[in-house]
Amino acid sequence: MNRCLQCLMPDTRPDTAFLNGVCSACLAYAGRPKIDWQAREEDLRALLARARAVATQFGNTYDVIVPSSGGKDSTAQVLMLKERGARVLAVTATTCHLTPIGRANLDNIARHASTVEVTPDRSVRAKLNRLGLELVGDISWPEHVAIFTTPFRVAAKAGIPFIFYGENPQNQYGGPLEAQDAQQMTRRWISEFGGFLGLRAADMVGQSGITEADMAAYTLPAGLEEAGIEAHFLGQYLPWDSHENAAKARAAGMRQERPSAANHWDHENLDNASTGLHDAMMWRKYGYGRGCAQVSVDIRAGRIDRKTALQWVEHFDGLFPTEYAGITIDAVLERIGMTMNDLLPILHRFTNWDLFQGEHDWRPILKEST
C-alpha cells in the first residue's frame, strides 16, 4: 500500500487521484490560497438573495435547507448561513442507531434553527442495515443514501429550492481531479458519489420482504431540475476548516467526545453507533480508517507532522469498535438481528487480505480497542 507523500491517504482509497505521489486532497488544499474567497463570498450572497426572492414569491417561511446530523459541520453551517441573513430549516435524515450524544446535539441545533427529522420505517431500516453489510460490506448504506435523498424530498414537498451541504468531499478528502471544483451537487454527482457503492434502492426491492414503497424514502424524487431545486457545497464558497467549525459549534452548545479509540478527533460522527462498524469495514477493505482521514486533514493544515501522525495511525487506525459513543457492538448487531458469530464471516469476506500480508486469521480483524 502506497501512502500520499504529503499526508497519509493510501492509493487504495476509491476514486482518489494521485499526481507524482501526492493525493488529490493535498493538491486541492495547496490550491486554496489561489482562490478568490471574496468573490466566492459574493457568489454565496447572490445565491442567498435568490433564495430569499423565491421564498418571498411563494410565501415560504424558509430560504434554505441545511441537511443536519446535529454535528459540528451542520451546526456551523446553520450559524454561518444565519449570519448572512438566511432563514434556515435544518433537515435530519434520522440515523441508523442514534447515540445519546447525537440526541443531545440534535436538540441543541433546534435552539438555533427550525428543524425537521424524517424517520423512515425502523424495521425496514434494520433490514437495509443488514443487507448493506452483507451485500457491500457497509452497515451504513441506508444512512448514506438517505443523507442525499431526504433533504431533496423535503425541499420538493416544502417548496424550498435551495439546499446547502457542507464540504465537497472530493475536495476535502480526495477524489477525481475533475470533481474537486464542483460547487453544486447534481443528480449525477449523487449517483456517482452519494454512498450507493454500486447498490441502488431498486436492488433492495424483493429482498427480506422489502417493497418499492419501503424504498421511496431512499430515492430521489422526480422533477427536481424542473422545480429549480439546487444543492450547493457551502465549503466551496467559504474557507472550510473542520476544527474551526467544531469550535463554532461547541460555542453554540454542541457536545463533543471521542467516540472510539480509532477516531483522532473528538468532534466528528458522534450521532450513529453503527459508524464504528462502518469505519472498521472501511479499514478492512482499503487499509485506512476514519482516524487516518482525520490526521491527513490535520497534516495538510499543519496541525500535526506526518511522522507523528503515522505513528498514531499505525497504533490506532482500524481498532475494532467494541464500543462506539457509549454503545456496544453487541447492541448495534442486536438491532439488525445479528451476533458477532454472524459478523465474523462477513468481516473475513470483505477484508482485502493482500493488505494484511497474508494473515488469514482473525488477529488483524479483531484488534483490541486498547
Buried (B, 14 or more C-beta within 10 A) or exposed (E): EEBBEBBBBBBBBEEBBBEEEBBBBBBBBEEEEEEEEEEBBEBBBEBBBBBBEBBEEEEBEBBBBBBBBBBBBBBBBBBBBBEEEBBBBBBBBBBBBBBBBBEBBBEBBBEBBEBBBBBBEEEBBBBBBBBBBBBBBBBBBBBBBBBBBBBBBBBBEBBBBBBBBBBBBBBBBBBBBEBBEBBEBEBEBBEBBBBBBEBBBEBBEEEBEBEEEBBEBBBBBEEBEEBEBBBBBBBBBBEBBBBEBBBBBBEBBBBBEBBBBBBBBEBBBBBBBBBBBBBBBBBBBBBBBBBBBBBBBBBBEEEBEBEEBBEBBEEBBBBBBBBBBEBBBEEBBEBBEBEEEBBEEBBBEBBEEEBBEEEEEEEBBBBEBE
